[in-house]
């Protein structure tokens, strides 16, 4: 991702800043669209990113408690604790 966060450079694994921008972008999309449910393949098409990158970013967001993964492979916003 470029410094502005708009272009994919293909260096996400080694690019810590780019990885952070991707997590923020995914999180922001889920905040903007409550009820959104995407598979990694769908996210790859939507965000124009490689599927493996989407899977890694989704899994990081799951580990952080921001998203959860349904058994169908869809990622949804995690339920907020009451």
C-alpha positions in Angstrom: 0.0 0.0 0.0 1.3 3.5 -0.7 1.8 6.1 2.0 -1.7 7.4 1.3 -3.2 3.8 1.6 -4.7 3.7 -1.9 -2.5 1.5 -4.0 -1.5 -2.1 -3.4 2.2 -2.7 -3.6 2.2 -6.5 -3.0 4.5 -6.2 0.1 1.9 -6.5 2.8 3.8 -9.2 4.8 6.9 -7.0 5.3 5.1 -3.6 5.1 3.9 -3.0 8.7 2.4 0.4 7.8 0.6 -1.1 4.8 -0.7 -4.0 6.9 -2.1 -1.5 9.5 -3.8 0.5 6.8 -5.4 -2.7 5.5 -6.7 -3.7 8.9 -8.1 -0.1 9.4 -9.7 -0.2 5.9 -11.4 -3.5 6.5 -12.5 -2.5 10.0 -13.9 0.8 8.6 -15.9 -0.9 5.9 -17.5 -3.2 8.6 -18.3 -0.1 10.7 -19.8 1.7 7.7 -21.9 -1.3 6.6 -23.5 -3.0 9.6 -24.5 -6.5 8.8 -21.8 -6.9 6.1 -20.8 -10.5 5.6 -17.9 -11.3 3.2 -15.8 -14.3 2.4 -12.1 -13.8 1.7 -12.7 -14.4 -2.0 -15.5 -11.7 -2.0 -13.2 -9.3 -0.2 -10.4 -9.9 -2.6 -12.7 -8.8 -5.5 -14.2 -5.9 -3.6 -10.9 -4.5 -2.4 -8.8 -5.6 -5.4 -6.4 -7.5 -3.2 -4.9 -11.0 -3.4 -7.1 -13.6 -1.6 -4.3 -14.7 0.8 -3.8 -11.1 1.9 -7.6 -10.8 2.7 -7.5 -14.1 4.6 -4.6 -12.9 6.8 -6.1 -9.5 7.5 -9.4 -11.1 8.3 -7.8 -13.6 10.7 -5.9 -10.7 12.4 -9.2 -8.9 12.9 -10.8 -12.1 14.3 -7.8 -12.5 16.7 -8.4 -8.9 17.8 -12.0 -9.6 18.5 -13.2 -7.1 15.8 -14.6 -9.7 13.4 -15.8 -13.3 13.8 -15.8 -16.1 11.2 -18.9 -18.0 10.5 -18.7 -21.7 9.7 -19.6 -20.8 6.0 -16.3 -18.9 5.8 -17.9 -15.5 6.0 -16.5 -12.8 8.2 -18.9 -10.6 10.1 -18.6 -7.9 12.8 -18.1 -9.5 16.2 -20.9 -9.2 18.6 -20.2 -6.5 21.1 -20.2 -7.5 24.7 -23.1 -6.3 26.7 
